């Protein structure tokens, strides 16, 4: 018998005398908390997202759809990126203004191989204004979780306004809990050792977020 089977057996024995409850979980647990705080419009949510992302030390850029390739190309050039990881479903036009070598997202890529890549460009599943959080769910334009955790520079594209929600409850309604969800609030950082902030320990040291569509050309930087 494996350890898993022994643990599950103990759980079953502990629950053997518990009456069966046919009430659906959604009805048994009250959900009376606020779905969002305040009464913001679409533009205000986008501004709040940009503000909170910058507060977390992400670098935020805004552009129109037709400017996206040029913005990504400029950011990669400023970084000196010669290689960039590309998820399989990323829009090829997004990288139309860069000569950086495309590294495909492969199942066999090792952490050592990804660590040698300069940058990664992805989309996202949803962005949360109140918390300044971007959520990835492994979709075609986001790729495997590892490609956004190992390279030191991540450019994440958020389509506004359609991918921006006000608060966490609204984001959860859009997400599939069975998918591999990665919640990102700024670049990787920790202050565990003597309260000194160290960036890049658990993920990319630099996070650049491009809010594309529905906004005039302007930039907000941390």
Secondary structure, 3 states (H helix, E strand, C coil): CCHHHHHHHHHHHHCCCCCCCCCCHHHHCCCCCCCCCCCCCHHHHHHHHHHHHHHCCCEEEEECHHHHHHHHHHHHHHHCCCEEEECCCCCHHHHCCCCCEEEECCCCCCHHHHHCCCEEEECCCEEECCCCEEEECCCCCCCCHHHHCCCCEEEEEEECCCCEECCHHHHHHHCCCCCCCEEECCCCEECCCCCCCEECCCCCCEEEEEEECCCCCEEECC
